Amino acid sequence: MDRMFRVLGFWAFVIALMFLAGHMYIPMFLFLAQALIFVVLGYLRFTEKTYMYLFGSYMFLSFCGMVVFATFK
């Protein structure tokens, strides 16, 4: 499971590079921060259960953030 967090970090970094190429700097910094967090968490060697809880909480927060952004934008 730790490898999957590193893979998530890689793809978040690729998306950050695409935002950088499109001159969209705020989403680029957001995805770069996510990439760094995913890679750091990937090297911490937690248990499978901990990684599942981390990913679930990440998904919950990101969905709530998107709902709030879509509601008030």
N, C-alpha and C positions, 0 to 999 in steps of 0.2 A: 504494500500500500504506500510505502514511502516513495517508491519509484513513480507512482501515479501523481503524487504531489509535485515531483520534479517535472513530470510531463505537463501538468497544468501550468507550472511556472514557465516552461518553454513556450507553450502556446500563448500564454498571456504576454510574454515578451514579443512574440511574433506579431500579435495584434497591436501591441504598443508601437512597434516599428512601422506598421501600416498607418497608424494614426499620425506618427511623426512624418511619414512621407506625404500625408494629406494635409499637413500644417494644422492639425488639430491637437494643440498642446495639452489642454486640460485632460481629455480622455487618455492621452499618451501617458501622462504622469500617473493617472489612476491605475492603468493597466501595468505600468512599470512597478508601481508599489505592490500590486497584487502578485506580480511575477516574483518579486523579491521575497514576499511573505511565503509564497508557495514553495520556493526553493529552500528557504531556511527551514520551514516546517518539514520538508522532505528529508533533510539531513539530521533531524532530531531523534529519529528512531523510536517513535512512539509505538504503542500497541495498535493492532488493527481496530479495536473498538474506539480508541482515542481518535484515530484518523477519521473514522466514520462520524463521530460526534463533531469533530472540527469541520468536516465537509458539510454536514447537515446544518450546522450553525452558520457557515459561510453562505449556503444557499438561502437560508431563511433571511439573513440580513440583506443579501443582495436583492432578493425578491421584494422585501419590504422597502428597500431603497428605491427600486424602480417604480413601485406603486406610488410612493410619496412623490417622486420626481414627476411621474406622469400626471398625478392629480393636481399638483400645484404649479406645473409649468404651463 
